Amino acid sequence: MITADDIRVLIQENVMGVDAMALGEDDHFKQAGIDSLDQINVLLAIEEKHGYKIPDEDVKLCKSIRSTLDYLAALK
């Protein structure tokens, strides 16, 4: 099961200039400086490392760490 810290690590690895470890679970990605391309890269990393499949049309549902975790939990 993926955790908030797993997502923070993937953000840190895939997004330049963002302190992912300081990112709260409810902080919106855009407000934290994570643009839509960065968000897609993070979600692709989640797919690759954790075996999820996130359809393109569902990217908009993953706006924060918590919303991403909730979305992924609903997939299982």
PDB file of N, H, CA, C and O in Angstrom:
ATOM      1  N   MET A   1       0.834  -1.179   0.000  1.00  0.00           N
ATOM      2  CA  MET A   1       0.000   0.000   0.000  1.00  0.00           C
ATOM      3  C   MET A   1       0.882   1.248   0.000  1.00  0.00           C
ATOM      4  O   MET A   1       1.829   1.345   0.780  1.00  0.00           O
ATOM      5  N   ILE A   2       0.575   2.173  -0.854  1.00  0.00           N
ATOM      6  H   ILE A   2      -0.194   2.094  -1.488  1.00  0.00           H
ATOM      7  CA  ILE A   2       1.336   3.409  -0.965  1.00  0.00           C
ATOM      8  C   ILE A   2       0.976   4.347   0.186  1.00  0.00           C
ATOM      9  O   ILE A   2      -0.172   4.401   0.626  1.00  0.00           O
ATOM     10  N   THR A   3       1.977   5.082   0.664  1.00  0.00           N
ATOM     11  H   THR A   3       2.910   5.038   0.307  1.00  0.00           H
ATOM     12  CA  THR A   3       1.772   6.009   1.785  1.00  0.00           C
ATOM     13  C   THR A   3       2.025   7.442   1.333  1.00  0.00           C
ATOM     14  O   THR A   3       2.526   7.688   0.236  1.00  0.00           O
ATOM     15  N   ALA A   4       1.667   8.384   2.208  1.00  0.00           N
ATOM     16  H   ALA A   4       1.261   8.184   3.100  1.00  0.00           H
ATOM     17  CA  ALA A   4       1.923   9.798   1.932  1.00  0.00           C
ATOM     18  C   ALA A   4       3.420  10.037   1.742  1.00  0.00           C
ATOM     19  O   ALA A   4       3.822  10.799   0.862  1.00  0.00           O
ATOM     20  N   ASP A   5       4.235   9.396   2.554  1.00  0.00           N
ATOM     21  H   ASP A   5       3.908   8.777   3.269  1.00  0.00           H
ATOM     22  CA  ASP A   5       5.684   9.577   2.414  1.00  0.00           C
ATOM     23  C   ASP A   5       6.205   9.006   1.099  1.00  0.00           C
ATOM     24  O   ASP A   5       7.149   9.549   0.526  1.00  0.00           O
ATOM     25  N   ASP A   6       5.604   7.919   0.611  1.00  0.00           N
ATOM     26  H   ASP A   6       4.837   7.478   1.077  1.00  0.00           H
ATOM     27  CA  ASP A   6       5.985   7.386  -0.703  1.00  0.00           C
ATOM     28  C   ASP A   6       5.730   8.438  -1.783  1.00  0.00           C
ATOM     29  O   ASP A   6       6.560   8.638  -2.670  1.00  0.00           O
ATOM     30  N   ILE A   7       4.584   9.107  -1.705  1.00  0.00           N
ATOM     31  H   ILE A   7       3.910   8.945  -0.985  1.00  0.00           H
ATOM     32  CA  ILE A   7       4.256  10.137  -2.688  1.00  0.00           C
ATOM     33  C   ILE A   7       5.207  11.319  -2.554  1.00  0.00           C
ATOM     34  O   ILE A   7       5.645  11.877  -3.560  1.00  0.00           O
ATOM     35  N   ARG A   8       5.531  11.707  -1.323  1.00  0.00           N
ATOM     36  H   ARG A   8       5.176  11.253  -0.505  1.00  0.00           H
ATOM     37  CA  ARG A   8       6.481  12.810  -1.120  1.00  0.00           C
ATOM     38  C   ARG A   8       7.833  12.491  -1.769  1.00  0.00           C
ATOM     39  O   ARG A   8       8.437  13.351  -2.411  1.00  0.00           O
ATOM     40  N   VAL A   9       8.297  11.266  -1.600  1.00  0.00           N
ATOM     41  H   VAL A   9       7.807  10.568  -1.078  1.00  0.00           H
ATOM     42  CA  VAL A   9       9.583  10.860  -2.198  1.00  0.00           C
ATOM     43  C   VAL A   9       9.506  10.974  -3.720  1.00  0.00           C
ATOM     44  O   VAL A   9      10.441  11.464  -4.353  1.00  0.00           O
ATOM     45  N   LEU A  10       8.402  10.528  -4.306  1.00  0.00           N
ATOM     46  H   LEU A  10       7.642  10.130  -3.792  1.00  0.00           H
ATOM     47  CA  LEU A  10       8.255  10.608  -5.760  1.00  0.00           C
ATOM     48  C   LEU A  10       8.169  12.058  -6.234  1.00  0.00           C
ATOM     49  O   LEU A  10       8.686  12.396  -7.299  1.00  0.00           O
ATOM     50  N   ILE A  11       7.522  12.908  -5.453  1.00  0.00           N
ATOM     51  H   ILE A  11       7.101  12.634  -4.588  1.00  0.00           H
ATOM     52  CA  ILE A  11       7.493  14.340  -5.786  1.00  0.00           C
ATOM     53  C   ILE A  11       8.913  14.894  -5.735  1.00  0.00           C
ATOM     54  O   ILE A  11       9.341  15.603  -6.645  1.00  0.00           O
ATOM     55  N   GLN A  12       9.637  14.569  -4.674  1.00  0.00           N
ATOM     56  H   GLN A  12       9.290  13.993  -3.935  1.00  0.00           H
ATOM     57  CA  GLN A  12      11.014  15.060  -4.516  1.00  0.00           C
ATOM     58  C   GLN A  12      11.885  14.617  -5.690  1.00  0.00           C
ATOM     59  O   GLN A  12      12.725  15.381  -6.164  1.00  0.00           O
ATOM     60  N   GLU A  13      11.688  13.395  -6.157  1.00  0.00           N
ATOM     61  H   GLU A  13      11.005  12.774  -5.772  1.00  0.00           H
ATOM     62  CA  GLU A  13      12.488  12.858  -7.258  1.00  0.00           C
ATOM     63  C   GLU A  13      12.099  13.432  -8.616  1.00  0.00           C
ATOM     64  O   GLU A  13      12.928  13.468  -9.525  1.00  0.00           O
ATOM     65  N   ASN A  14      10.857  13.881  -8.773  1.00  0.00           N
ATOM     66  H   ASN A  14      10.183  13.851  -8.035  1.00  0.00           H
ATOM     67  CA  ASN A  14      10.348  14.254 -10.087  1.00  0.00           C
ATOM     68  C   ASN A  14      10.046  15.738 -10.273  1.00  0.00           C
ATOM     69  O   ASN A  14       9.766  16.171 -11.391  1.00  0.00           O
ATOM     70  N   VAL A  15      10.099  16.525  -9.198  1.00  0.00           N
ATOM     71  H   VAL A  15      10.326  16.174  -8.290  1.00  0.00           H
ATOM     72  CA  VAL A  15       9.744  17.937  -9.297  1.00  0.00           C
ATOM     73  C   VAL A  15      10.874  18.782  -8.739  1.00  0.00           C
ATOM     74  O   VAL A  15      11.256  18.640  -7.578  1.00  0.00           O
ATOM     75  N   MET A  16      11.399  19.654  -9.567  1.00  0.00           N
ATOM     76  H   MET A  16      11.089  19.769 -10.511  1.00  0.00           H
ATOM     77  CA  MET A  16      12.491  20.538  -9.153  1.00  0.00           C
ATOM     78  C   MET A  16      11.924  21.717  -8.355  1.00  0.00           C
ATOM     79  O   MET A  16      10.868  22.252  -8.690  1.00  0.00           O
ATOM     80  N   GLY A  17      12.631  22.110  -7.306  1.00  0.00           N
ATOM     81  H   GLY A  17      13.489  21.675  -7.034  1.00  0.00           H
ATOM     82  CA  GLY A  17      12.295  23.323  -6.582  1.00  0.00           C
ATOM     83  C   GLY A  17      11.151  23.208  -5.596  1.00  0.00           C
ATOM     84  O   GLY A  17      10.654  24.229  -5.121  1.00  0.00           O
ATOM     85  N   VAL A  18      10.719  22.008  -5.275  1.00  0.00           N
ATOM     86  H   VAL A  18      11.123  21.179  -5.661  1.00  0.00           H
ATOM     87  CA  VAL A  18       9.636  21.819  -4.314  1.00  0.00           C
ATOM     88  C   VAL A  18      10.162  20.975  -3.164  1.00  0.00           C
ATOM     89  O   VAL A  18      10.736  19.907  -3.377  1.00  0.00           O
ATOM     90  N   ASP A  19       9.959  21.467  -1.932  1.00  0.00           N
ATOM     91  H   ASP A  19       9.493  22.334  -1.759  1.00  0.00           H
ATOM     92  CA  ASP A  19      10.338  20.693  -0.749  1.00  0.00           C
ATOM     93  C   ASP A  19       9.176  19.764  -0.415  1.00  0.00           C
ATOM     94  O   ASP A  19       8.297  20.113   0.373  1.00  0.00           O
ATOM     95  N   ALA A  20       9.181  18.605  -1.006  1.00  0.00           N
ATOM     96  H   ALA A  20       9.895  18.321  -1.646  1.00  0.00           H
ATOM     97  CA  ALA A  20       8.069  17.674  -0.872  1.00  0.00           C
ATOM     98  C   ALA A  20       7.895  17.187   0.559  1.00  0.00           C
ATOM     99  O   ALA A  20       6.782  16.858   0.968  1.00  0.00           O
ATOM    100  N   MET A  21       8.974  17.135   1.321  1.00  0.00           N
ATOM    101  H   MET A  21       9.878  17.402   0.989  1.00  0.00           H
ATOM    102  CA  MET A  21       8.873  16.639   2.687  1.00  0.00           C
ATOM    103  C   MET A  21       8.112  17.623   3.583  1.00  0.00           C
ATOM    104  O   MET A  21       7.617  17.240   4.644  1.00  0.00           O
ATOM    105  N   ALA A  22       8.017  18.879   3.163  1.00  0.00           N
ATOM    106  H   ALA A  22       8.419  19.190   2.301  1.00  0.00           H
ATOM    107  CA  ALA A  22       7.269  19.890   3.918  1.00  0.00           C
ATOM    108  C   ALA A  22       5.822  20.003   3.427  1.00  0.00           C
ATOM    109  O   ALA A  22       5.037  20.771   3.981  1.00  0.00           O
ATOM    110  N   LEU A  23       5.475  19.250   2.405  1.00  0.00           N
ATOM    111  H   LEU A  23       6.113  18.626   1.954  1.00  0.00           H
ATOM    112  CA  LEU A  23       4.151  19.310   1.805  1.00  0.00           C
ATOM    113  C   LEU A  23       3.142  18.567   2.686  1.00  0.00           C
ATOM    114  O   LEU A  23       3.303  17.381   2.971  1.00  0.00           O
ATOM    115  N   GLY A  24       2.103  19.286   3.110  1.00  0.00           N
ATOM    116  H   GLY A  24       1.972  20.250   2.879  1.00  0.00           H
ATOM    117  CA  GLY A  24       1.048  18.669   3.919  1.00  0.00           C
ATOM    118  C   GLY A  24       0.147  17.810   3.048  1.00  0.00           C
ATOM    119  O   GLY A  24       0.082  18.004   1.834  1.00  0.00           O
ATOM    120  N   GLU A  25      -0.536  16.879   3.652  1.00  0.00           N
ATOM    121  H   GLU A  25      -0.483  16.722   4.638  1.00  0.00           H
ATOM    122  CA  GLU A  25      -1.372  15.956   2.883  1.00  0.00           C
ATOM    123  C   GLU A  25      -2.519  16.659   2.178  1.00  0.00           C
ATOM    124  O   GLU A  25      -2.999  16.171   1.155  1.00  0.00           O
ATOM    125  N   ASP A  26      -2.972  17.798   2.701  1.00  0.00           N
ATOM    126  H   ASP A  26      -2.582  18.194   3.532  1.00  0.00           H
ATOM    127  CA  ASP A  26      -4.087  18.512   2.092  1.00  0.00           C
ATOM    128  C   ASP A  26      -3.655  19.717   1.256  1.00  0.00           C
ATOM    129  O   ASP A  26      -4.501  20.417   0.699  1.00  0.00           O
ATOM    130  N   ASP A  27      -2.359  19.964   1.166  1.00  0.00           N
ATOM    131  H   ASP A  27      -1.672  19.396   1.619  1.00  0.00           H
ATOM    132  CA  ASP A  27      -1.860  21.077   0.339  1.00  0.00           C
ATOM    133  C   ASP A  27      -2.077  20.745  -1.129  1.00  0.00           C
ATOM    134  O   ASP A  27      -1.684  19.681  -1.606  1.00  0.00           O
ATOM    135  N   HIS A  28      -2.704  21.667  -1.829  1.00  0.00           N
ATOM    136  H   HIS A  28      -3.023  22.532  -1.441  1.00  0.00           H
ATOM    137  CA  HIS A  28      -2.929  21.442  -3.253  1.00  0.00           C
ATOM    138  C   HIS A  28      -1.608  21.522  -4.002  1.00  0.00           C
ATOM    139  O   HIS A  28      -0.768  22.376  -3.716  1.00  0.00           O
ATOM    140  N   PHE A  29      -1.433  20.622  -4.963  1.00  0.00           N
ATOM    141  H   PHE A  29      -2.115  19.928  -5.195  1.00  0.00           H
ATOM    142  CA  PHE A  29      -0.193  20.563  -5.720  1.00  0.00           C
ATOM    143  C   PHE A  29       0.129  21.899  -6.386  1.00  0.00           C
ATOM    144  O   PHE A  29       1.277  22.342  -6.344  1.00  0.00           O
ATOM    145  N   LYS A  30      -0.860  22.549  -6.999  1.00  0.00           N
ATOM    146  H   LYS A  30      -1.792  22.190  -7.034  1.00  0.00           H
ATOM    147  CA  LYS A  30      -0.615  23.819  -7.691  1.00  0.00           C
ATOM    148  C   LYS A  30      -0.107  24.881  -6.732  1.00  0.00           C
ATOM    149  O   LYS A  30       0.799  25.641  -7.075  1.00  0.00           O
ATOM    150  N   GLN A  31      -0.678  24.945  -5.535  1.00  0.00           N
ATOM    151  H   GLN A  31      -1.414  24.327  -5.256  1.00  0.00           H
ATOM    152  CA  GLN A  31      -0.247  25.928  -4.548  1.00  0.00           C
ATOM    153  C   GLN A  31       1.181  25.658  -4.076  1.00  0.00           C
ATOM    154  O   GLN A  31       1.876  26.572  -3.631  1.00  0.00           O
ATOM    155  N   ALA A  32       1.607  24.424  -4.173  1.00  0.00           N
ATOM    156  H   ALA A  32       1.043  23.682  -4.535  1.00  0.00           H
ATOM    157  CA  ALA A  32       2.956  24.044  -3.753  1.00  0.00           C
ATOM    158  C   ALA A  32       3.977  24.226  -4.878  1.00  0.00           C
ATOM    159  O   ALA A  32       5.164  23.957  -4.692  1.00  0.00           O
ATOM    160  N   GLY A  33       3.511  24.684  -6.047  1.00  0.00           N
ATOM    161  H   GLY A  33       2.547  24.903  -6.198  1.00  0.00           H
ATOM    162  CA  GLY A  33       4.422  24.892  -7.166  1.00  0.00           C
ATOM    163  C   GLY A  33       4.555  23.689  -8.082  1.00  0.00           C
ATOM    164  O   GLY A  33       5.485  23.619  -8.885  1.00  0.00           O
ATOM    165  N   ILE A  34       3.642  22.751  -7.970  1.00  0.00           N
ATOM    166  H   ILE A  34       2.886  22.807  -7.317  1.00  0.00           H
ATOM    167  CA  ILE A  34       3.654  21.559  -8.824  1.00  0.00           C
ATOM    168  C   ILE A  34       2.663  21.800  -9.958  1.00  0.00           C
ATOM    169  O   ILE A  34       1.450  21.789  -9.751  1.00  0.00           O
ATOM    170  N   ASP A  35       3.198  22.016 -11.162  1.00  0.00           N
ATOM    171  H   ASP A  35       4.183  22.025 -11.330  1.00  0.00           H
ATOM    172  CA  ASP A  35       2.310  22.290 -12.294  1.00  0.00           C
ATOM    173  C   ASP A  35       1.734  20.993 -12.852  1.00  0.00           C
ATOM    174  O   ASP A  35       2.069  19.905 -12.383  1.00  0.00           O
ATOM    175  N   SER A  36       0.871  21.113 -13.848  1.00  0.00           N
ATOM    176  H   SER A  36       0.599  21.997 -14.229  1.00  0.00           H
ATOM    177  CA  SER A  36       0.169  19.934 -14.362  1.00  0.00           C
ATOM    178  C   SER A  36       1.120  18.900 -14.969  1.00  0.00           C
ATOM    179  O   SER A  36       0.890  17.698 -14.835  1.00  0.00           O
ATOM    180  N   LEU A  37       2.178  19.352 -15.630  1.00  0.00           N
ATOM    181  H   LEU A  37       2.365  20.328 -15.739  1.00  0.00           H
ATOM    182  CA  LEU A  37       3.147  18.409 -16.196  1.00  0.00           C
ATOM    183  C   LEU A  37       3.886  17.662 -15.087  1.00  0.00           C
ATOM    184  O   LEU A  37       4.086  16.451 -15.173  1.00  0.00           O
ATOM    185  N   ASP A  38       4.288  18.392 -14.045  1.00  0.00           N
ATOM    186  H   ASP A  38       4.125  19.376 -13.975  1.00  0.00           H
ATOM    187  CA  ASP A  38       4.929  17.748 -12.895  1.00  0.00           C
ATOM    188  C   ASP A  38       3.987  16.746 -12.242  1.00  0.00           C
ATOM    189  O   ASP A  38       4.406  15.657 -11.849  1.00  0.00           O
ATOM    190  N   GLN A  39       2.722  17.113 -12.127  1.00  0.00           N
ATOM    191  H   GLN A  39       2.382  17.998 -12.446  1.00  0.00           H
ATOM    192  CA  GLN A  39       1.731  16.225 -11.523  1.00  0.00           C
ATOM    193  C   GLN A  39       1.621  14.931 -12.324  1.00  0.00           C
ATOM    194  O   GLN A  39       1.572  13.843 -11.751  1.00  0.00           O
ATOM    195  N   ILE A  40       1.583  15.049 -13.633  1.00  0.00           N
ATOM    196  H   ILE A  40       1.622  15.933 -14.099  1.00  0.00           H
ATOM    197  CA  ILE A  40       1.512  13.858 -14.492  1.00  0.00           C
ATOM    198  C   ILE A  40       2.754  12.996 -14.309  1.00  0.00           C
ATOM    199  O   ILE A  40       2.656  11.771 -14.247  1.00  0.00           O
ATOM    200  N   ASN A  41       3.920  13.630 -14.224  1.00  0.00           N
ATOM    201  H   ASN A  41       3.999  14.625 -14.274  1.00  0.00           H
ATOM    202  CA  ASN A  41       5.156  12.870 -14.021  1.00  0.00           C
ATOM    203  C   ASN A  41       5.137  12.108 -12.694  1.00  0.00           C
ATOM    204  O   ASN A  41       5.600  10.970 -12.622  1.00  0.00           O
ATOM    205  N   VAL A  42       4.601  12.737 -11.646  1.00  0.00           N
ATOM    206  H   VAL A  42       4.225  13.661 -11.704  1.00  0.00           H
ATOM    207  CA  VAL A  42       4.504  12.068 -10.347  1.00  0.00           C
ATOM    208  C   VAL A  42       3.542  10.889 -10.439  1.00  0.00           C
ATOM    209  O   VAL A  42       3.827   9.809  -9.924  1.00  0.00           O
ATOM    210  N   LEU A  43       2.405  11.097 -11.095  1.00  0.00           N
ATOM    211  H   LEU A  43       2.173  11.975 -11.514  1.00  0.00           H
ATOM    212  CA  LEU A  43       1.435  10.010 -11.225  1.00  0.00           C
ATOM    213  C   LEU A  43       1.982   8.862 -12.074  1.00  0.00           C
ATOM    214  O   LEU A  43       1.699   7.696 -11.798  1.00  0.00           O
ATOM    215  N   LEU A  44       2.757   9.183 -13.094  1.00  0.00           N
ATOM    216  H   LEU A  44       2.987  10.130 -13.319  1.00  0.00           H
ATOM    217  CA  LEU A  44       3.410   8.137 -13.888  1.00  0.00           C
ATOM    218  C   LEU A  44       4.401   7.348 -13.031  1.00  0.00           C
ATOM    219  O   LEU A  44       4.508   6.128 -13.154  1.00  0.00           O
ATOM    220  N   ALA A  45       5.119   8.056 -12.166  1.00  0.00           N
ATOM    221  H   ALA A  45       5.032   9.047 -12.066  1.00  0.00           H
ATOM    222  CA  ALA A  45       6.058   7.384 -11.263  1.00  0.00           C
ATOM    223  C   ALA A  45       5.313   6.467 -10.293  1.00  0.00           C
ATOM    224  O   ALA A  45       5.790   5.378  -9.974  1.00  0.00           O
ATOM    225  N   ILE A  46       4.142   6.907  -9.825  1.00  0.00           N
ATOM    226  H   ILE A  46       3.754   7.792 -10.084  1.00  0.00           H
ATOM    227  CA  ILE A  46       3.322   6.059  -8.954  1.00  0.00           C
ATOM    228  C   ILE A  46       2.914   4.801  -9.708  1.00  0.00           C
ATOM    229  O   ILE A  46       2.971   3.698  -9.165  1.00  0.00           O
ATOM    230  N   GLU A  47       2.505   4.970 -10.954  1.00  0.00           N
ATOM    231  H   GLU A  47       2.459   5.866 -11.395  1.00  0.00           H
ATOM    232  CA  GLU A  47       2.120   3.807 -11.765  1.00  0.00           C
ATOM    233  C   GLU A  47       3.279   2.830 -11.912  1.00  0.00           C
ATOM    234  O   GLU A  47       3.110   1.623 -11.736  1.00  0.00           O
ATOM    235  N   GLU A  48       4.451   3.357 -12.235  1.00  0.00           N
ATOM    236  H   GLU A  48       4.588   4.337 -12.379  1.00  0.00           H
ATOM    237  CA  GLU A  48       5.617   2.508 -12.481  1.00  0.00           C
ATOM    238  C   GLU A  48       6.106   1.807 -11.220  1.00  0.00           C
ATOM    239  O   GLU A  48       6.408   0.614 -11.246  1.00  0.00           O
ATOM    240  N   LYS A  49       6.182   2.545 -10.118  1.00  0.00           N
ATOM    241  H   LYS A  49       5.936   3.514 -10.097  1.00  0.00           H
ATOM    242  CA  LYS A  49       6.778   1.983  -8.903  1.00  0.00           C
ATOM    243  C   LYS A  49       5.799   1.187  -8.059  1.00  0.00           C
ATOM    244  O   LYS A  49       6.208   0.314  -7.294  1.00  0.00           O
ATOM    245  N   HIS A  50       4.504   1.479  -8.191  1.00  0.00           N
ATOM    246  H   HIS A  50       4.172   2.189  -8.812  1.00  0.00           H
ATOM    247  CA  HIS A  50       3.540   0.841  -7.296  1.00  0.00           C
ATOM    248  C   HIS A  50       2.462   0.041  -8.025  1.00  0.00           C
ATOM    249  O   HIS A  50       1.576  -0.528  -7.387  1.00  0.00           O
ATOM    250  N   GLY A  51       2.532  -0.005  -9.350  1.00  0.00           N
ATOM    251  H   GLY A  51       3.252   0.457  -9.868  1.00  0.00           H
ATOM    252  CA  GLY A  51       1.663  -0.882 -10.109  1.00  0.00           C
ATOM    253  C   GLY A  51       0.230  -0.423 -10.311  1.00  0.00           C
ATOM    254  O   GLY A  51      -0.634  -1.230 -10.655  1.00  0.00           O
ATOM    255  N   TYR A  52      -0.034   0.854 -10.103  1.00  0.00           N
ATOM    256  H   TYR A  52       0.667   1.510  -9.824  1.00  0.00           H
ATOM    257  CA  TYR A  52      -1.379   1.376 -10.342  1.00  0.00           C
ATOM    258  C   TYR A  52      -1.529   1.771 -11.800  1.00  0.00           C
ATOM    259  O   TYR A  52      -0.538   1.996 -12.494  1.00  0.00           O
ATOM    260  N   LYS A  53      -2.766   1.855 -12.263  1.00  0.00           N
ATOM    261  H   LYS A  53      -3.571   1.673 -11.700  1.00  0.00           H
ATOM    262  CA  LYS A  53      -3.073   2.387 -13.590  1.00  0.00           C
ATOM    263  C   LYS A  53      -4.045   3.541 -13.393  1.00  0.00           C
ATOM    264  O   LYS A  53      -5.184   3.342 -12.970  1.00  0.00           O
ATOM    265  N   ILE A  54      -3.583   4.754 -13.706  1.00  0.00           N
ATOM    266  H   ILE A  54      -2.658   4.915 -14.050  1.00  0.00           H
ATOM    267  CA  ILE A  54      -4.388   5.956 -13.531  1.00  0.00           C
ATOM    268  C   ILE A  54      -4.744   6.491 -14.909  1.00  0.00           C
ATOM    269  O   ILE A  54      -3.872   6.993 -15.619  1.00  0.00           O
ATOM    270  N   PRO A  55      -6.016   6.391 -15.299  1.00  0.00           N
ATOM    271  CA  PRO A  55      -6.429   6.906 -16.611  1.00  0.00           C
ATOM    272  C   PRO A  55      -6.218   8.421 -16.698  1.00  0.00           C
ATOM    273  O   PRO A  55      -6.328   9.129 -15.697  1.00  0.00           O
ATOM    274  N   ASP A  56      -5.918   8.904 -17.894  1.00  0.00           N
ATOM    275  H   ASP A  56      -5.828   8.329 -18.707  1.00  0.00           H
ATOM    276  CA  ASP A  56      -5.665  10.334 -18.098  1.00  0.00           C
ATOM    277  C   ASP A  56      -6.798  11.201 -17.567  1.00  0.00           C
ATOM    278  O   ASP A  56      -6.555  12.263 -16.995  1.00  0.00           O
ATOM    279  N   GLU A  57      -8.031  10.751 -17.753  1.00  0.00           N
ATOM    280  H   GLU A  57      -8.228   9.887 -18.217  1.00  0.00           H
ATOM    281  CA  GLU A  57      -9.166  11.565 -17.331  1.00  0.00           C
ATOM    282  C   GLU A  57      -9.301  11.661 -15.807  1.00  0.00           C
ATOM    283  O   GLU A  57     -10.071  12.483 -15.311  1.00  0.00           O
ATOM    284  N   ASP A  58      -8.571  10.840 -15.065  1.00  0.00           N
ATOM    285  H   ASP A  58      -7.945  10.172 -15.468  1.00  0.00           H
ATOM    286  CA  ASP A  58      -8.641  10.872 -13.609  1.00  0.00           C
ATOM    287  C   ASP A  58      -7.529  11.695 -12.970  1.00  0.00           C
ATOM    288  O   ASP A  58      -7.510  11.863 -11.751  1.00  0.00           O
ATOM    289  N   VAL A  59      -6.611  12.205 -13.767  1.00  0.00           N
ATOM    290  H   VAL A  59      -6.626  12.068 -14.758  1.00  0.00           H
ATOM    291  CA  VAL A  59      -5.510  13.013 -13.230  1.00  0.00           C
ATOM    292  C   VAL A  59      -6.063  14.177 -12.416  1.00  0.00           C
ATOM    293  O   VAL A  59      -5.512  14.525 -11.372  1.00  0.00           O
ATOM    294  N   LYS A  60      -7.143  14.775 -12.891  1.00  0.00           N
ATOM    295  H   LYS A  60      -7.590  14.493 -13.740  1.00  0.00           H
ATOM    296  CA  LYS A  60      -7.724  15.945 -12.213  1.00  0.00           C
ATOM    297  C   LYS A  60      -8.242  15.612 -10.817  1.00  0.00           C
ATOM    298  O   LYS A  60      -8.446  16.521 -10.011  1.00  0.00           O
ATOM    299  N   LEU A  61      -8.456  14.354 -10.515  1.00  0.00           N
ATOM    300  H   LEU A  61      -8.290  13.616 -11.169  1.00  0.00           H
ATOM    301  CA  LEU A  61      -8.946  13.942  -9.206  1.00  0.00           C
ATOM    302  C   LEU A  61      -7.833  13.895  -8.158  1.00  0.00           C
ATOM    303  O   LEU A  61      -8.106  13.826  -6.959  1.00  0.00           O
ATOM    304  N   CYS A  62      -6.602  13.932  -8.607  1.00  0.00           N
ATOM    305  H   CYS A  62      -6.380  13.988  -9.580  1.00  0.00           H
ATOM    306  CA  CYS A  62      -5.432  13.827  -7.726  1.00  0.00           C
ATOM    307  C   CYS A  62      -4.817  15.211  -7.550  1.00  0.00           C
ATOM    308  O   CYS A  62      -3.834  15.548  -8.210  1.00  0.00           O
ATOM    309  N   LYS A  63      -5.400  16.013  -6.658  1.00  0.00           N
ATOM    310  H   LYS A  63      -6.199  15.740  -6.122  1.00  0.00           H
ATOM    311  CA  LYS A  63      -5.005  17.411  -6.492  1.00  0.00           C
ATOM    312  C   LYS A  63      -4.080  17.643  -5.308  1.00  0.00           C
ATOM    313  O   LYS A  63      -3.483  18.711  -5.179  1.00  0.00           O
ATOM    314  N   SER A  64      -3.963  16.645  -4.447  1.00  0.00           N
ATOM    315  H   SER A  64      -4.448  15.777  -4.552  1.00  0.00           H
ATOM    316  CA  SER A  64      -3.133  16.744  -3.248  1.00  0.00           C
ATOM    317  C   SER A  64      -2.672  15.331  -2.891  1.00  0.00           C
ATOM    318  O   SER A  64      -3.087  14.354  -3.514  1.00  0.00           O
ATOM    319  N   ILE A  65      -1.827  15.242  -1.899  1.00  0.00           N
ATOM    320  H   ILE A  65      -1.490  16.036  -1.393  1.00  0.00           H
ATOM    321  CA  ILE A  65      -1.393  13.913  -1.465  1.00  0.00           C
ATOM    322  C   ILE A  65      -2.595  13.113  -0.969  1.00  0.00           C
ATOM    323  O   ILE A  65      -2.747  11.943  -1.321  1.00  0.00           O
ATOM    324  N   ARG A  66      -3.454  13.737  -0.148  1.00  0.00           N
ATOM    325  H   ARG A  66      -3.331  14.687   0.138  1.00  0.00           H
ATOM    326  CA  ARG A  66      -4.603  13.018   0.400  1.00  0.00           C
ATOM    327  C   ARG A  66      -5.570  12.590  -0.697  1.00  0.00           C
ATOM    328  O   ARG A  66      -6.042  11.453  -0.694  1.00  0.00           O
ATOM    329  N   SER A  67      -5.873  13.485  -1.636  1.00  0.00           N
ATOM    330  H   SER A  67      -5.490  14.409  -1.638  1.00  0.00           H
ATOM    331  CA  SER A  67      -6.818  13.103  -2.689  1.00  0.00           C
ATOM    332  C   SER A  67      -6.247  12.001  -3.578  1.00  0.00           C
ATOM    333  O   SER A  67      -6.987  11.162  -4.092  1.00  0.00           O
ATOM    334  N   THR A  68      -4.939  12.010  -3.754  1.00  0.00           N
ATOM    335  H   THR A  68      -4.338  12.692  -3.336  1.00  0.00           H
ATOM    336  CA  THR A  68      -4.277  10.947  -4.508  1.00  0.00           C
ATOM    337  C   THR A  68      -4.368   9.617  -3.764  1.00  0.00           C
ATOM    338  O   THR A  68      -4.677   8.588  -4.363  1.00  0.00           O
ATOM    339  N   LEU A  69      -4.103   9.639  -2.474  1.00  0.00           N
ATOM    340  H   LEU A  69      -3.852  10.475  -1.987  1.00  0.00           H
ATOM    341  CA  LEU A  69      -4.213   8.420  -1.663  1.00  0.00           C
ATOM    342  C   LEU A  69      -5.639   7.892  -1.666  1.00  0.00           C
ATOM    343  O   LEU A  69      -5.857   6.687  -1.792  1.00  0.00           O
ATOM    344  N   ASP A  70      -6.617   8.791  -1.527  1.00  0.00           N
ATOM    345  H   ASP A  70      -6.440   9.770  -1.425  1.00  0.00           H
ATOM    346  CA  ASP A  70      -8.032   8.377  -1.543  1.00  0.00           C
ATOM    347  C   ASP A  70      -8.392   7.757  -2.887  1.00  0.00           C
ATOM    348  O   ASP A  70      -9.077   6.736  -2.947  1.00  0.00           O
ATOM    349  N   TYR A  71      -7.927   8.381  -3.958  1.00  0.00           N
ATOM    350  H   TYR A  71      -7.371   9.210  -3.909  1.00  0.00           H
ATOM    351  CA  TYR A  71      -8.199   7.859  -5.297  1.00  0.00           C
ATOM    352  C   TYR A  71      -7.589   6.458  -5.451  1.00  0.00           C
ATOM    353  O   TYR A  71      -8.256   5.536  -5.921  1.00  0.00           O
ATOM    354  N   LEU A  72      -6.341   6.308  -5.060  1.00  0.00           N
ATOM    355  H   LEU A  72      -5.800   7.057  -4.679  1.00  0.00           H
ATOM    356  CA  LEU A  72      -5.662   5.021  -5.211  1.00  0.00           C
ATOM    357  C   LEU A  72      -6.310   3.945  -4.343  1.00  0.00           C
ATOM    358  O   LEU A  72      -6.387   2.787  -4.754  1.00  0.00           O
ATOM    359  N   ALA A  73      -6.770   4.305  -3.165  1.00  0.00           N
ATOM    360  H   ALA A  73      -6.707   5.246  -2.831  1.00  0.00           H
ATOM    361  CA  ALA A  73      -7.440   3.346  -2.292  1.00  0.00           C
ATOM    362  C   ALA A  73      -8.742   2.859  -2.931  1.00  0.00           C
ATOM    363  O   ALA A  73      -9.121   1.700  -2.768  1.00  0.00           O
ATOM    364  N   ALA A  74      -9.416   3.735  -3.648  1.00  0.00           N
ATOM    365  H   ALA A  74      -9.108   4.677  -3.780  1.00  0.00           H
ATOM    366  CA  ALA A  74     -10.672   3.346  -4.306  1.00  0.00           C
ATOM    367  C   ALA A  74     -10.424   2.427  -5.496  1.00  0.00           C
ATOM    368  O   ALA A  74     -11.324   1.695  -5.906  1.00  0.00           O
ATOM    369  N   LEU A  75      -9.221   2.456  -6.054  1.00  0.00           N
ATOM    370  H   LEU A  75      -8.489   3.051  -5.721  1.00  0.00           H
ATOM    371  CA  LEU A  75      -8.894   1.577  -7.193  1.00  0.00           C
ATOM    372  C   LEU A  75      -8.763   0.119  -6.765  1.00  0.00           C
ATOM    373  O   LEU A  75      -9.071  -0.784  -7.544  1.00  0.00           O
ATOM    374  N   LYS A  76      -8.324  -0.111  -5.573  1.00  0.00           N
ATOM    375  H   LYS A  76      -8.074   0.622  -4.941  1.00  0.00           H
ATOM    376  CA  LYS A  76      -8.046  -1.486  -5.112  1.00  0.00           C
ATOM    377  C   LYS A  76      -9.300  -2.198  -4.706  1.00  0.00           C
ATOM    378  O   LYS A  76      -9.247  -3.357  -4.295  1.00  0.00           O
TER     379      LYS A  76
END
